[in-house]
């Protein structure tokens, strides 16, 4: 069955992100970050099915060769920002239906990216990926990364920040609604264009961007493990956070079953944990999560540095998701 997935995230200086690094990884290319002097080489990737850079439709007859060159576009995005906490790129990560063929998936990703480019007047770097061959990966995991500039694009370069990047006070001054409306619009549009693609392919399945409650469906949402614990386990390490998520999900999905895998059977007379104990457990879980994140980030930094020094491909944390 077709599944709905859309995730939006920003790449910024405050968390050490690099637009050239993100673009190189997603497109499977070798790109030098002119700001830092570091080279990111992912030219050994074999799962990139399609890649191209799109600009707003009104610029179709304008020479936009500077923006169509991937290294130049993303180094320009870095150079346009001067603040230490600037956002340099924004990504829309979407799941592509496995029920349609490659041509249909590419057309779906391109059409949605073009719609975003026309709405926000930015440049979009579109890459369509096949499922990875890692152990436990889902063979239906076709997806697309839509990496967009945070500034409007023109024939002479990058201009003002896009409408999506404006803060709430600026939006009010311009007569615009709250930024959450942009997110809701994008989520709804992705569901709409996905269903149109499924209909054209004569596939009966449909997706829905609304919550299960809004759809009138009484069941637990599918279990989701955050990227860092997922990567920790994929690399062969133990993740207490991932185990806790699975246990909590099992308890919600099957409330009548005893959680034998976690603890021996207990008498019903044992009282539930106190508020203080619950708070202590929450703090411990969060500290474990932070430790796992730090371990994954250190691993990523080591591999990137090794790849840059040796002139080889560097393999950081995979931003792909598992269905």
C-alpha positions, 0 to 999 in steps of 0.5 A, a space after each residue: 500500500 502507498 504510504 504518506 511521508 513528507 519531512 521538512 528540515 533546515 540546514 544551518 550554520 548553528 548545527 554545523 551543516 554545509 549546503 555543499 556537503 548536503 548536495 554532494 551526498 544527495 547527488 552522489 558527486 564530488 563538491 568542494 565547500 569554498 567557505 571551509 575548504 573541505 571537499 565532499 566526495 560521494 561519487 561512489 553512490 549507485 542509488 541515485 536514479 535521477 538528479 536535476 536543478 529546477 528554477 521558477 517557471 518565469 525564469 524558463 527563458 532566462 540564462 540560469 546556467 550559474 544556478 544549474 551547476 550544482 557546486 556553484 549553486 550551493 557555494 553561492 548559497 553559503 556565500 550569501 549568508 553572513 550570520 553564524 546561525 544562518 539557514 543555508 538550505 531547506 530540504 523536503 524529503 518525500 516517499 515515492 510510491 513503489 506502486 508506480 514505475 521509475 518514470 512516474 516517480 521522477 515525474 511526481 518528484 519533478 512536478 512537486 519540486 517545480 510547484 515549490 520553486 514557483 511558489 517560493 521562487 527558489 532553486 530546487 536540487 531534486 534527487 531521486 534515490 532507490 532503496 539502499 541495500 543495508 541489512 533491514 532496509 525496506 525494498 519499497 523505500 523509493 524517495 526523493 530529496 528536494 534541497 532548496 535554497 533559502 533565498 529567492 533565485 534570479 539571473 544575477 544570483 540569490 536575492 532576499 529570503 523566501 517567504 517560507 523563511 520569514 519570521 512571524 513578525 515580518 509575515 504579519 507586517 506583510 499581511 501573510 498568515 502564520 508560517 504553520 500555514 505554509 507547512 500545512 499547505 505543503 503537506 496537503 499538496 504532497 498528498 494531492 499530487 501523490 494521489 493524482 500520480 497513483 490515479 494516473 497509474 491506475 493504482 487504487 491505493 491513496 495516501 492521506 496527510 491528515 492524522 489518523 484521528 482526523 481520518 476517523 481511524 482508531 489505531 496506533 500510528 506506525 512505529 517510528 524510530 528517530 534517525 540517530 538511534 536507527 543509525 546507531 543500530 544499523 552500525 551494529 551498536 546497542 540503542 536503549 532509546 530504540 528499544 524503549 520506543 519499541 517497548 512503548 509501542 508494543 504496550 500501546 498497540 497490545 495493552 493486554 499483553 505483559 511486557 515479558 521481554 522487559 521485566 518478569 511478571 509482577 503482581 497487580 498490587 505493585 503501584 505505578 511509578 511515582 511522578 519523581 520516578 517518571 521524571 527521573 526515567 525521562 531524564 535518563 532516556 534523554 541522556 541516553 539519546 544525547 549520548 547516542 547522538 554524540 557517538 553518531 556525530 563523532 563517527 560522522 566527523 571522523 569519516 568525513 575528515 578521513 575521506 577529505 584527507 585521503 581524497 576518498 568518499 566519505 560516508 556520513 549519517 544516512 539521511 534516508 529513512 526506512 519505511 
